[in-house]
């Protein structure tokens, strides 16, 4: 991992077309601006973790869900 110190107004360039600029620092909060093409996905890490958890839960149905679906199929075929 590359670790850098930056001041307000300073930037870091990633690749050829992504620029990350420090916009403001207030206490322990840093505002960051990211300039990237629309084709580059930029997401907050906590949102990615939440999506991953949701997808994992959807891919692994609970035993109750399986039992309910089984019952519904039995009723439908009778």
ZIRATA-V689404 format. One record per backbone hydrogen bond with DSSP energy under -1.0 kcal/mol. CO is the residue of the C=O (numbers start at 1). NH is the residue of the N-H. If there is no record, write none. Layout:
BEGIN
CO;NH
CO;NH
END
This chain:
BEGIN
7;10
10;22
12;20
14;18
18;14
19;35
20;12
21;33
22;9
24;31
26;29
29;26
31;23
31;24
33;21
35;19
37;40
44;48
45;49
46;50
47;51
48;52
49;53
50;54
51;55
52;56
53;57
54;58
55;59
62;66
63;67
64;68
65;69
66;70
67;71
68;72
69;73
70;74
71;75
72;76
73;77
74;78
END
